[in-house]
């Protein structure tokens, strides 16, 4: 039997999603609304969720060994969970950097000097992020789990050859580290407050009612994307997940 004899239309399956935002805008709360989630916690953000709605979570990570052990159990053991949330990959970046520095017998003071310099320390950290993404793919393929990566936002300057430089929100990670959570996911969702600007000239004032929206389409102001035809910002309230309306596998 050849490959053409086995051709079929791909079915809807689990998704990998990165949620990006400034502090306090509800990244963890939104992640907790995905199907039957369990959290791997590099930081403890679940206290913001009322106890009666708080999802299951593993112990807060104390080391990279804890991370690999927790991922390993999810991959090899039977469990009822349908979504893995990693909170956050930004905190993992710090943890990975500390691990690389501690493993270098020359006792470097920074990643610039680690492992002989020339970017080798940053490359080692990026490899750990790639390993996290590979483990997540195991859970997608073999456990049928959705994956949600939480990331803190930071401003970066984009300097293109045919445009003036401008600022945009991106993941608070080294560029090498960010790739698995941007290039290799189905959705990058940026949470922002709805802001209204009033006044003229130097007297302009920005106000917000606190309403939030989810940006999942490509835009110059922030890193975001999706593979589900979402072309407009999605309003949402705490406890709601507007992506359910667009991603069929979340409703199964």
SVG drawing of the C-alpha trace seen along z (x, -y; Angstrom):
<svg xmlns="http://www.w3.org/2000/svg" viewBox="-19 -70 56 72">
<polyline fill="none" stroke="black" stroke-width="0.4" points="0.0,0.0 1.4,-3.4 1.1,-6.8 -1.6,-7.8 -3.7,-4.9 -3.8,-6.3 -4.7,-9.9 -7.5,-11.4 -8.7,-14.8 -6.9,-15.7 -9.2,-15.8 -9.5,-18.6 -7.1,-17.9 -5.6,-19.4 -4.0,-22.8 -1.0,-24.7 -1.6,-28.2 0.5,-31.0 -1.2,-33.7 0.7,-36.9 0.0,-40.0 1.2,-42.6 0.9,-41.7 -2.6,-41.6 -4.6,-41.3 -5.9,-37.8 -3.5,-35.4 -3.7,-32.7 -7.5,-33.2 -8.0,-32.7 -5.8,-29.7 -7.8,-28.1 -10.9,-28.1 -9.4,-25.6 -10.8,-21.9 -9.9,-20.2 -6.5,-21.9 -3.5,-21.1 -0.8,-23.7 2.9,-23.3 4.0,-26.4 7.3,-28.1 5.5,-30.9 2.4,-30.9 -0.2,-32.9 -3.2,-30.8 -3.9,-32.7 -5.7,-35.3 -8.4,-32.8 -11.1,-32.2 -10.5,-28.9 -13.8,-27.3 -12.8,-27.9 -9.0,-27.1 -7.7,-24.4 -5.4,-21.5 -1.7,-22.2 1.6,-20.5 4.0,-21.8 5.8,-25.1 9.0,-24.3 12.2,-24.6 14.6,-23.5 14.7,-22.3 14.8,-18.8 11.3,-19.3 10.2,-20.5 11.4,-17.5 10.0,-15.2 6.6,-16.7 6.5,-16.7 7.7,-13.1 4.8,-12.0 2.2,-13.7 3.6,-11.9 4.0,-8.4 1.2,-8.2 -2.6,-7.8 -4.5,-10.9 -7.8,-12.7 -6.4,-16.1 -7.2,-17.6 -5.0,-20.7 -1.5,-21.4 -0.8,-25.1 2.8,-26.1 2.9,-29.3 5.1,-30.9 7.7,-30.4 9.1,-33.8 9.9,-32.5 11.3,-29.3 13.7,-31.6 15.1,-32.8 15.3,-29.3 17.0,-27.9 19.6,-30.7 20.4,-30.0 20.8,-26.3 23.2,-27.1 25.3,-29.3 25.4,-26.8 26.5,-24.0 29.5,-26.0 32.6,-25.2 34.2,-28.5 31.5,-30.3 30.6,-33.0 28.7,-36.0 26.3,-36.2 25.0,-34.2 27.2,-36.3 30.2,-34.7 28.7,-31.2 30.0,-28.1 32.8,-30.0 30.7,-33.0 29.8,-33.9 26.1,-33.3 26.6,-29.7 24.8,-30.4 21.7,-31.8 21.8,-28.9 21.7,-26.5 18.7,-28.2 16.9,-28.2 17.6,-24.4 15.8,-23.9 12.8,-25.8 12.8,-23.6 12.8,-20.6 9.7,-21.9 8.0,-22.4 9.0,-18.8 7.5,-17.4 4.3,-19.4 4.1,-17.8 4.3,-14.4 1.3,-15.3 -0.6,-16.6 0.1,-13.5 -0.1,-10.7 -2.3,-12.1 -4.6,-14.3 -4.0,-17.3 -4.2,-20.9 -1.2,-23.0 -1.3,-26.6 2.0,-28.5 1.7,-31.7 4.2,-34.5 4.7,-38.0 4.8,-40.8 7.6,-43.3 8.2,-46.0 10.7,-45.5 11.9,-47.7 11.3,-46.4 13.8,-47.8 12.8,-46.8 14.8,-47.8 11.8,-49.4 10.1,-51.1 11.0,-53.4 11.7,-51.6 8.6,-51.1 7.7,-49.4 5.5,-46.3 4.6,-44.0 6.5,-40.7 7.3,-37.8 9.7,-38.7 12.2,-36.2 15.5,-36.2 14.6,-36.0 16.1,-32.5 13.9,-31.3 10.7,-32.8 10.6,-30.9 9.0,-27.6 6.1,-29.6 5.5,-31.8 6.4,-29.9 5.3,-26.4 1.9,-27.1 -1.6,-27.4 -2.5,-30.7 -0.6,-33.5 -3.2,-35.5 -2.4,-39.0 -4.6,-40.3 -5.1,-44.1 -7.3,-46.6 -9.7,-48.6 -8.4,-52.1 -10.1,-55.3 -8.2,-58.5 -9.8,-61.9 -8.6,-65.5 -6.4,-67.2 -2.7,-67.8 -0.7,-67.6 -3.8,-67.4 -4.8,-63.9 -5.8,-61.5 -6.2,-57.7 -8.9,-56.1 -10.2,-52.5 -13.3,-50.9 -11.2,-47.8 -12.8,-45.8 -10.4,-43.4 -10.0,-41.9 -8.1,-39.1 -6.0,-39.9 -5.2,-36.8 -4.6,-38.1 -1.4,-39.6 -0.9,-43.3 2.1,-45.6 1.4,-46.6 2.0,-43.1 3.0,-39.5 -0.1,-37.5 -1.4,-35.0 -4.0,-32.2 -4.8,-29.4 -8.6,-29.6 -9.6,-32.6 -9.9,-35.1 -9.6,-38.6 -11.1,-40.8 -10.3,-41.4 -12.4,-39.2 -14.1,-40.7 -14.2,-38.5 -14.9,-38.6 -13.1,-36.8 -14.2,-33.1 -15.0,-33.2 -13.0,-31.8 -13.9,-33.3 -11.6,-30.9 -14.2,-28.1 -16.3,-29.7 -13.5,-29.3 -11.6,-26.2 -13.8,-23.0 -11.5,-20.7 -11.9,-22.8 -15.6,-21.9 -15.1,-18.1"/>
</svg>
